[in-house]
């Protein structure tokens, strides 16, 4: 009789734990699907070109091609924090974000106050 009660209690506990895990997993998937999570738009239809242009670099960083250096640095920091490989981000995306910053900073004048 004792073994039967323990078995039933163990089965009920396992079922409850499984139900709980299923709900958590479903909520996590719904939250993850809500956005891209990395700050880069999903609807960019093209791949990357062989040489990065200023236009492409600006699209990656989400800014204008002619923005000041401080705006470029701010956009770079915002994206690299989300996509840094040490924080579980993609090495490829981090490299593209860094390359985009370098491309835009190359010919940009320093912001004067």
VOLO-128848 format. One record per atom (N, C-alpha, C, O): x, y, z; residue in three letters. Coordinates in steps of 0.02 Angstrom, whole numbers, padded with zeros to 5 digits, always signed. Layout:
N
XYZALA ...
//
This chain:
113
+00041-00059+00000UNK +00000+00000+00000UNK +00044+00063+00000UNK +00029+00112-00035UNK +00098+00062+00040UNK +00142+00120+00042UNK +00174+00134-00026UNK +00179+00191-00047UNK +00196+00080-00059UNK +00229+00088-00124UNK +00181+00117-00176UNK +00201+00156-00219UNK +00118+00098-00172UNK +00068+00122-00219UNK +00058+00197-00210UNK +00055+00235-00258UNK +00053+00220-00148UNK +00044+00291-00133UNK +00104+00332-00156UNK +00097+00385-00184UNK +00163+00306-00142UNK +00225+00340-00162UNK +00229+00344-00238UNK +00249+00395-00266UNK +00211+00290-00272UNK +00213+00289-00345UNK +00164+00339-00374UNK +00181+00375-00421UNK +00104+00341-00347UNK +00053+00388-00371UNK +00076+00460-00359UNK +00069+00503-00402UNK +00103+00473-00300UNK +00128+00540-00284UNK +00186+00560-00330UNK +00189+00617-00352UNK +00231+00514-00345UNK +00287+00528-00390UNK +00262+00542-00460UNK +00287+00588-00493UNK +00213+00504-00484UNK +00186+00514-00551UNK +00150+00582-00555UNK +00157+00617-00605UNK +00113+00599-00504UNK +00079+00664-00503UNK +00129+00722-00502UNK +00119+00772-00537UNK +00182+00714-00464UNK +00233+00766-00461UNK +00268+00774-00528UNK +00281+00829-00551UNK +00283+00718-00560UNK +00316+00719-00626UNK +00270+00752-00678UNK +00293+00791-00720UNK +00205+00737-00676UNK +00158+00766-00723UNK +00153+00842-00712UNK +00152+00880-00760UNK +00150+00862-00649UNK +00146+00934-00634UNK +00210+00970-00656UNK +00206+01025-00684UNK +00267+00940-00644UNK +00331+00970-00664UNK +00335+00975-00741UNK +00359+01024-00768UNK +00313+00923-00775UNK +00313+00923-00848UNK +00268+00977-00876UNK +00286+01012-00924UNK +00209+00985-00845UNK +00162+01037-00866UNK +00193+01107-00855UNK +00186+01151-00898UNK +00226+01116-00799UNK +00258+01179-00783UNK +00313+01194-00834UNK +00317+01250-00860UNK +00355+01145-00849UNK +00410+01155-00898UNK +00382+01170-00968UNK +00410+01211-01004UNK +00327+01137-00986UNK +00296+01149-01051UNK +00272+01221-01056UNK +00282+01253-01107UNK +00240+01246-01004UNK +00216+01315-01004UNK +00273+01365-01008UNK +00269+01415-01045UNK +00326+01353-00971UNK +00384+01397-00972UNK +00416+01398-01042UNK +00433+01451-01068UNK +00422+01339-01072UNK +00452+01333-01139UNK +00409+01370-01190UNK +00435+01405-01234UNK +00344+01362-01186UNK +00298+01395-01233UNK +00302+01471-01225UNK +00302+01508-01275UNK +00304+01495-01164UNK +00310+01567-01151UNK +00376+01594-01177UNK +00379+01649-01205UNK +00430+01556-01168UNK +00496+01577-01192UNK +00497+01582-01268UNK +00525+01629-01295UNK +00468+01533-01301UNK +00466+01534-01375UNK +00425+01593-01400UNK +00444+01625-01449UNK +00369+01608-01367UNK +00328+01664-01388UNK +00365+01730-01379UNK +00361+01774-01421UNK +00402+01736-01324UNK +00440+01797-01311UNK +00498+01803-01360UNK +00512+01858-01384UNK +00531+01749-01375UNK +00588+01750-01421UNK +00566+01766-01492UNK +00603+01798-01529UNK +00506+01745-01511UNK +00482+01757-01578UNK +00454+01827-01588UNK +00440+01847-01644UNK +00447+01865-01534UNK +00417+01931-01538UNK +00462+01980-01577UNK +00436+02025-01610UNK +00526+01973-01573UNK +00572+02018-01608UNK +00635+01980-01627UNK +00641+01920-01612UNK +00679+02013-01660UNK +00741+01979-01680UNK +00788+01970-01621UNK +00826+01922-01619UNK +00785+02016-01574UNK +00827+02009-01515UNK +00897+02036-01523UNK +00931+02051-01473UNK +00920+02042-01585UNK +00989+02066-01594UNK +00992+02137-01618UNK +01047+02164-01628UNK +00936+02169-01629UNK +00935+02238-01648UNK +00941+02251-01723UNK +00939+02308-01745UNK +00949+02199-01762UNK +00955+02206-01834UNK +00889+02186-01866UNK +00862+02133-01849UNK +00861+02226-01911UNK +00795+02211-01940UNK +00795+02143-01976UNK +00844+02125-02009UNK +00740+02106-01969UNK +00733+02041-02001UNK +00719+02048-02076UNK +00735+02004-02115UNK +00688+02104-02096UNK +00663+02110-02163UNK +00713+02137-02214UNK +00694+02164-02266UNK +00778+02132-02200UNK +00829+02152-02247UNK +00834+02098-02300UNK +00858+02043-02284UNK +00812+02110-02362UNK +00804+02056-02411UNK +00869+02031-02443UNK +00870+01976-02470UNK +00922+02069-02439UNK +00984+02050-02473UNK +01035+02024-02425UNK +01031+02035-02364UNK +01084+01991-02452UNK +01142+01972-02412UNK +01192+02029-02412UNK +01177+02084-02436UNK +01250+02016-02386UNK +01302+02067-02385UNK +01341+02065-02450UNK +01351+02012-02479UNK +01363+02124-02473UNK +01404+02128-02533UNK +01476+02107-02518UNK +01494+02093-02461UNK +01516+02106-02571UNK +01587+02087-02561UNK +01625+02143-02525UNK +01668+02129-02483UNK +01609+02205-02541UNK +01638+02263-02506UNK +01581+02301-02473UNK +01530+02314-02504UNK +01590+02319-02410UNK +01538+02355-02374UNK +01537+02428-02396UNK +01588+02462-02394UNK +01479+02451-02416UNK +01470+02521-02435UNK +01447+02560-02374UNK +01428+02532-02323UNK +01450+02627-02381UNK +01426+02669-02326UNK +01351+02659-02315UNK +01327+02661-02258UNK +01314+02649-02369UNK +01242+02638-02363UNK +01227+02574-02324UNK +01185+02574-02280UNK +01262+02521-02341UNK +01253+02457-02307UNK +01274+02462-02233UNK +01241+02435-02189UNK +01328+02497-02220UNK +01352+02506-02151UNK +01300+02544-02111UNK +01287+02528-02053UNK +01271+02596-02141UNK +01220+02635-02106UNK +01158+02593-02093UNK +01127+02600-02040UNK +01140+02549-02139UNK +01082+02505-02128UNK +01095+02457-02071UNK +01050+02443-02031UNK +01155+02431-02067UNK +01172+02384-02013UNK +01166+02418-01946UNK +01138+02390-01898UNK +01193+02479-01941UNK +01192+02515-01877UNK +01126+02550-01864UNK +01113+02573-01808UNK +01083+02555-01915UNK +01018+02587-01907UNK +01022+02663-01901UNK +00983+02693-01865UNK +01069+02693-01937UNK +01078+02765-01935UNK +01085+02791-02006UNK +01083+02753-02054UNK +01094+02857-02013UNK +01105+02889-02078UNK +01179+02884-02097UNK +01222+02878-02054UNK +01191+02886-02162UNK +01260+02882-02186UNK +01302+02941-02164UNK +01363+02935-02157UNK +01271+02998-02152UNK +01308+03060-02137UNK +01305+03080-02064UNK +01318+03137-02048UNK +01288+03034-02020UNK +01284+03051-01948UNK +01354+03063-01920UNK +01404+03040-01947UNK +01355+03100-01864UNK +01418+03117-01831UNK +01448+03056-01797UNK +01414+03006-01786UNK +01512+03062-01780UNK +01548+03006-01749UNK +01516+02983-01683UNK +01513+02923-01669UNK +01491+03031-01643UNK +01461+03011-01579UNK +01398+02970-01589UNK +01384+02924-01550UNK +01360+02985-01641UNK +01299+02946-01657UNK +01318+02876-01682UNK +01284+02828-01666UNK +01371+02872-01721UNK +01395+02807-01746UNK +01419+02764-01688UNK +01402+02705-01684UNK +01457+02794-01643UNK +01482+02757-01585UNK +01424+02733-01541UNK +01426+02677-01515UNK +01374+02775-01532UNK +01316+02757-01491UNK +01278+02697-01522UNK +01259+02650-01487UNK +01267+02700-01588UNK +01232+02646-01622UNK +01273+02581-01620UNK +01246+02527-01609UNK +01339+02588-01629UNK +01383+02530-01626UNK +01380+02498-01557UNK +01374+02437-01551UNK +01385+02538-01505UNK +01384+02511-01437UNK +01318+02476-01422UNK +01317+02422-01392UNK +01262+02506-01444UNK +01196+02476-01432UNK +01192+02407-01464UNK +01166+02360-01433UNK +01217+02400-01525UNK +01213+02336-01560UNK +01264+02285-01535UNK +01249+02226-01529UNK +01324+02308-01521UNK +01377+02261-01501UNK +01363+02232-01432UNK +01383+02175-01418UNK +01330+02270-01389UNK +01312+02243-01323UNK +01264+02184-01331UNK +01269+02135-01295UNK +01218+02190-01378UNK +01169+02136-01390UNK +01199+02076-01426UNK +01175+02020-01417UNK +01250+02088-01466UNK +01276+02035-01510UNK +01347+02013-01496UNK +01376+01977-01537UNK +01376+02033-01441UNK +01446+02015-01427UNK +01453+01940-01415UNK +01412+01911-01379UNK +01502+01908-01445UNK +01511+01836-01437UNK +01521+01814-01364UNK +01501+01759-01346UNK +01551+01856-01323UNK +01560+01838-01252UNK +01493+01835-01215UNK +01489+01804-01162UNK +01442+01868-01242UNK +01376+01868-01211UNK +01329+01821-01248UNK +01268+01825-01240UNK +01356+01776-01289UNK +01315+01727-01325UNK +01293+01749-01393UNK +01252+01717-01425UNK +01320+01805-01418UNK +01302+01830-01484UNK +01342+01796-01539UNK +01385+01754-01527UNK +01326+01815-01599UNK +01358+01787-01658UNK +01424+01821-01674UNK +01429+01882-01673UNK +01475+01782-01687UNK +01540+01809-01707UNK +01534+01845-01774UNK +01564+01897-01784UNK +01495+01816-01819UNK +01485+01846-01885UNK +01451+01914-01880UNK +01474+01962-01911UNK +01397+01918-01841UNK +01362+01982-01833UNK +01406+02034-01799UNK +01407+02092-01819UNK +01443+02013-01749UNK +01488+02060-01715UNK +01541+02087-01763UNK +01557+02146-01761UNK +01567+02044-01806UNK +01616+02066-01855UNK +01585+02116-01904UNK +01617+02165-01922UNK +01524+02103-01926UNK +01490+02148-01973UNK +01475+02215-01940UNK +01481+02267-01971UNK +01455+02213-01877UNK +01441+02275-01840UNK +01504+02317-01833UNK +01504+02377-01843UNK +01559+02284-01815UNK +01624+02319-01809UNK +01647+02347-01877UNK +01672+02403-01881UNK +01638+02308-01929UNK +01657+02330-01996UNK +01615+02390-02018UNK +01640+02436-02049UNK +01550+02388-02001UNK +01506+02444-02018UNK +01529+02507-01983UNK +01530+02561-02013UNK +01546+02501-01920UNK +01571+02560-01882UNK +01635+02587-01914UNK +01641+02647-01924UNK +01681+02543-01930UNK +01744+02564-01960UNK +01733+02598-02028UNK +01766+02647-02044UNK +01687+02571-02067UNK +01672+02599-02133UNK +01645+02670-02127UNK +01664+02714-02164UNK +01599+02680-02080UNK +01569+02747-02072UNK +01617+02796-02038UNK +01615+02856-02053UNK +01659+02772-01993UNK +01704+02817-01956UNK +01762+02840-02000UNK +01793+02891-01986UNK +01777+02803-02053UNK +01834+02818-02095UNK +01831+02888-02124UNK +01881+02924-02125UNK +01773+02908-02149UNK +01768+02972-02184UNK +01722+03022-02148UNK +01699+03070-02178UNK +01709+03011-02085UNK +01663+03054-02048UNK +01701+03108-02011UNK +01752+03094-01979UNK +01676+03168-02014UNK +01706+03223-01977UNK +01686+03217-01903UNK +01633+03191-01887UNK +01729+03241-01861UNK +01716+03240-01790UNK +01662+03291-01773UNK +01662+03346-01801UNK +01616+03273-01729UNK +01561+03318-01711UNK +01588+03377-01671UNK +01620+03368-01620UNK +01574+03437-01695UNK +01598+03497-01661UNK +01541+03527-01620UNK +01484+03530-01642UNK +01557+03550-01560UNK +01508+03582-01516UNK +01518+03656-01516UNK +01480+03692-01483UNK 
//
